[in-house]
Amino acid sequence: MQTKTTALISGILLAVTLAALRPAVAEELQTQNGEAAATDASVQLYVFNCGDFRFPSVENFSIGDDETTVRELVVPCYIIDHPRGTLLWDGGLPAATANISGWQRDPETGVQVRMQQTLQSQLLDMDLGFDLTSINLAAFSHIHYDHVGVANELTNAKWLVQRGDYEVVAKGGTVPAYDPALLAEIKKRPTQVLDGDYDVFGDGKVRLISATGHTPGHQVLYVELADFGPLMLSGDLYHFRLSRDQRRVPMFNVDKNQTLEAMDKVEALVAETGATFWIEHDAALFETLKLAPNFYR
């Protein structure tokens, strides 16, 4: 009799224990399934026009004016929508550029710029499900004014920045084409200072590749897209196709040797991965791309 009673009590205790465990097990399975779904979901890349340049001369890029007829460059922005977050890559010209319609000419250099619509305005018009205030990660190829134009508008984004560029910003340093005011607010917000290559979401699909030389903390972006395939976004490693073909280093780069080493590093990665390579400022290339609200995946 005692044996049957003991067995009954043991059975009841086991049932109670299993019932108590079920929510935890269910929660664990739900978490695992959620992680699997996040891993399986596709990465989407959106491309935006964030301004244009016209140059009277390209000699500052170490290219003779008689070597190319190209004088116009595009200024793009990119948003990578990943299941684990949204990353802005490069922030275009300052949004205030759009306050004046048409081309604006610098009287000292003769360089002209224009912005037909701000990035925030484009995002709101397209209703993609995010805008500059909801993007949670920001990385710029470097701190030149035509790549960080919306930085201060990213009120909820963590800034991912290579140490060389961060120290210029944090310590009041100077480099050509850097405007401290454009980073005055973002430097007060959460910042992750990087010392080399960085896997943004931890799955290898979006990687910042250190490519120092154009500025002290220049970087390029590797994106792995399910349909399109691997893609490399150049930052300012190159500005013209001739720059890439003949390894031309602009006169305003902070370190020529580091730039050449960065070219070697990035080209090796392109060869290893088979990545498509986009020179970001290449206006002729840009005209062939799908612009938001269309996207690459």
VOGU-3710 file (C-alpha; in Angstrom, 3 decimals, decimal comma):
1> mqtkttalis> 0,000/0,000/0,000  2,808/2,374/0,946  4,538/1,609/-2,362  1,418/2,533/-4,355  0,965/5,752/-2,360  4,607/6,694/-2,877  4,335/6,014/-6,593  1,173/8,133/-6,790  2,823/11,052/-4,987  5,885/10,767/-7,222
11> gillavtlaa> 3,672/10,847/-10,309  1,856/13,946/-9,082  5,141/15,718/-8,337  6,466/14,825/-11,788  3,337/16,175/-13,480  3,538/19,423/-11,468  7,223/19,795/-12,337  6,603/19,258/-16,062  3,724/21,740/-16,033  5,968/24,330/-14,393
21> lrpavaeelq> 8,679/23,716/-16,972  6,428/23,988/-20,020  6,278/27,834/-20,152  10,064/28,025/-19,894  10,482/25,388/-22,585  7,932/27,140/-24,776  9,681/30,466/-24,232  13,044/28,922/-25,136  11,613/27,366/-28,293  9,958/30,659/-29,208
31> tqngeaaatd> 13,285/32,450/-28,732  15,080/29,855/-30,843  12,440/30,119/-33,547  12,649/33,904/-33,440  16,412/33,787/-33,836  16,051/31,333/-36,718  13,516/33,592/-38,400  15,805/36,574/-37,954  18,687/34,626/-39,437  16,634/33,398/-42,379
41> asvqlyvfnc> 15,012/36,762/-43,214  16,651/38,622/-46,078  18,813/41,719/-45,825  17,512/44,614/-47,922  19,610/47,484/-49,303  17,996/50,814/-50,208  19,834/53,401/-52,342  19,122/57,153/-52,219  20,385/60,262/-53,973  21,704/62,602/-51,283
51> gdfrfpsven> 23,280/65,242/-53,519  25,481/65,917/-56,528  28,854/67,572/-57,247  30,284/69,416/-60,232  34,030/70,002/-60,361  35,746/72,524/-62,631  38,897/70,385/-62,400  39,732/66,870/-61,195  43,438/67,449/-60,609  43,021/67,281/-56,816
61> fsigddettv> 42,059/63,641/-57,341  45,478/63,058/-58,953  43,816/62,821/-62,364  44,693/65,130/-65,229  41,838/67,138/-66,668  42,706/65,682/-70,061  42,450/62,085/-68,754  38,690/62,060/-68,215  35,663/64,071/-69,230  33,859/63,222/-65,993
71> relvvpcyii> 33,161/66,316/-63,886  29,975/65,341/-62,078  29,863/62,995/-59,096  26,846/61,712/-57,196  26,530/61,709/-53,399  24,588/58,594/-52,344  23,150/57,329/-49,072  22,328/53,719/-48,281  20,103/52,048/-45,719  20,577/48,387/-44,868
81> dhprgtllwd> 17,453/46,849/-43,343  18,543/43,738/-41,446  16,280/41,551/-39,266  18,347/42,652/-36,261  18,409/46,371/-36,990  18,590/49,181/-39,517  21,922/50,711/-40,539  22,505/53,990/-42,347  25,678/53,891/-44,439  26,881/57,356/-45,482
91> gglpaatani> 24,766/60,433/-44,844  25,166/62,610/-47,925  25,473/66,375/-48,120  24,158/68,522/-45,252  20,364/68,675/-45,390  20,505/72,486/-45,469  21,859/72,210/-49,023  18,292/71,452/-50,125  17,096/74,848/-48,858  18,370/76,440/-52,075
101> sgwqrdpetg> 17,155/74,995/-55,357  19,546/74,194/-58,160  23,330/74,279/-58,184  25,263/76,288/-55,583  28,787/77,366/-56,463  31,655/77,862/-54,034  33,271/81,139/-55,137  36,745/80,062/-53,981  36,961/76,573/-55,476  34,343/76,747/-58,217
111> vqvrmqqtlq> 32,911/73,434/-56,977  29,127/73,226/-57,303  26,726/71,195/-55,158  23,016/70,544/-55,126  20,494/68,477/-53,210  17,076/67,996/-54,730  15,436/66,380/-51,681  16,670/65,632/-48,182  17,013/62,028/-47,073  14,462/62,493/-44,291
121> sqlldmdlgf> 11,948/63,935/-46,732  12,482/60,993/-49,075  11,971/58,509/-46,249  8,762/60,170/-45,089  7,391/60,360/-48,623  8,151/56,689/-49,278  6,801/55,411/-45,958  9,274/52,534/-45,780  8,609/51,871/-42,107  11,601/53,807/-40,815
131> dltsinlaaf> 13,049/57,302/-40,927  16,127/59,060/-39,571  14,702/59,138/-36,033  14,086/55,381/-35,912  17,283/54,099/-37,540  19,295/52,450/-34,771  22,791/52,188/-36,259  24,885/54,655/-38,271  28,237/54,155/-39,959  29,899/56,610/-42,313
141> shihydhvgv> 32,744/55,678/-44,601  34,523/58,736/-43,189  33,933/62,165/-41,693  34,052/64,385/-44,807  31,093/66,766/-44,984  29,510/65,023/-47,983  29,253/61,716/-46,095  27,910/62,814/-42,692  25,304/65,398/-43,675  22,447/63,852/-41,674
151> aneltnakwl> 24,499/62,648/-38,688  22,934/65,030/-36,177  19,418/64,023/-37,280  19,981/60,395/-36,202  18,539/60,868/-32,734  18,307/57,163/-31,837  21,247/55,646/-33,683  24,456/54,230/-32,245  27,465/55,550/-34,164  29,943/52,904/-35,407
161> vqrgdyevva> 33,214/54,702/-36,146  36,848/53,744/-36,615  39,143/55,111/-33,916  41,171/57,315/-36,265  38,155/59,351/-37,353  36,632/59,347/-33,871  39,738/60,885/-32,360  39,627/63,724/-34,881  36,044/64,432/-33,816  36,534/63,887/-30,072
171> kggtvpaydp> 39,815/65,780/-29,752  39,048/68,687/-32,068  41,431/67,615/-34,813  41,297/68,673/-38,426  41,335/66,922/-41,778  40,426/68,345/-45,198  36,667/68,615/-45,913  35,696/67,950/-42,272  33,080/70,197/-40,618  32,866/69,596/-36,838
181> allaeikkrp> 29,357/71,071/-36,636  27,961/68,185/-38,704  28,946/65,686/-35,980  28,371/67,871/-32,928  25,236/66,034/-31,780  25,909/62,453/-32,804  29,185/62,420/-30,847  27,140/62,941/-27,670  25,092/59,814/-28,314  25,995/56,127/-27,865
191> tqvldgdydv> 29,140/55,429/-29,865  31,096/52,266/-30,593  34,713/53,033/-31,440  36,227/50,363/-33,694  39,804/49,195/-34,093  39,521/47,383/-37,407  36,973/45,270/-39,241  33,611/44,765/-37,563  30,695/42,376/-38,111  27,717/44,689/-37,549
201> fgdgkvrlis> 24,984/42,127/-36,847  27,137/39,143/-35,917  26,161/36,968/-38,882  28,755/38,054/-41,462  26,188/39,695/-43,734  27,081/43,330/-43,030  30,726/44,097/-42,287  32,654/47,314/-41,836  36,118/46,951/-43,371  38,808/49,296/-42,106
211> atghtpghqv> 40,494/51,015/-45,065  42,511/53,874/-43,605  44,222/56,557/-45,651  41,613/58,836/-47,156  40,956/59,932/-43,575  42,464/58,453/-40,380  39,443/56,170/-39,948  38,117/55,548/-43,438  36,181/52,308/-43,924  34,232/50,490/-46,635
221> lyveladfgp> 31,115/48,341/-46,326  30,607/44,700/-47,295  26,986/43,551/-47,647  25,910/39,996/-48,427  22,570/39,937/-50,238  20,659/36,705/-50,826  19,664/37,385/-54,446  22,105/40,050/-55,638  25,118/38,434/-53,991  28,025/40,036/-52,123
231> lmlsgdlyhf> 28,477/43,780/-52,601  31,242/46,197/-51,614  30,473/49,896/-51,143  33,646/51,888/-51,699  33,279/54,949/-49,509  35,978/57,220/-50,927  38,572/54,532/-51,499  38,055/55,573/-55,135  36,140/58,465/-56,698  36,546/57,631/-60,413
241> rlsrdqrrvp> 36,925/54,406/-62,365  40,344/55,653/-63,431  41,253/55,969/-59,751  40,638/52,270/-59,290  42,210/51,146/-62,574  45,430/53,059/-61,957  45,508/53,288/-58,143  45,384/57,072/-58,087  45,454/58,609/-54,610  43,816/62,036/-54,194
251> mfnvdknqtl> 46,110/64,846/-53,092  43,895/65,529/-50,045  44,175/62,017/-48,573  45,836/62,059/-45,170  48,200/59,144/-45,913  49,095/57,900/-49,395  50,841/54,689/-48,291  47,953/53,690/-46,038  45,555/54,362/-48,909  47,502/52,046/-51,213
261> eamdkvealv> 47,548/49,367/-48,515  43,792/49,790/-48,075  43,306/49,367/-51,823  45,264/46,108/-51,701  43,266/44,855/-48,717  39,866/45,679/-50,184  40,683/44,348/-53,650  41,845/41,080/-52,084  38,526/40,796/-50,246  36,619/41,542/-53,449
271> aetgatfwie> 38,544/38,782/-55,228  38,025/36,352/-52,338  34,275/36,919/-52,037  33,458/37,649/-55,680  31,739/40,838/-54,552  30,344/43,409/-56,936  32,152/46,694/-56,344  30,321/50,027/-56,410  32,325/53,250/-56,565  29,901/55,336/-54,578
281> hdaalfetlk> 30,528/58,691/-56,296  30,308/57,206/-59,821  27,343/59,084/-61,334  27,212/56,904/-64,452  27,003/53,765/-62,284  24,425/55,389/-60,021  22,112/56,012/-62,978  21,897/52,249/-63,523  20,890/51,406/-59,949  17,465/50,759/-58,476
291> lapnfyr> 16,608/53,636/-56,165  14,324/53,507/-53,134  11,570/52,592/-52,604  12,918/49,717/-54,705  15,643/47,713/-53,024  18,286/45,033/-53,474  18,213/41,771/-51,553
//
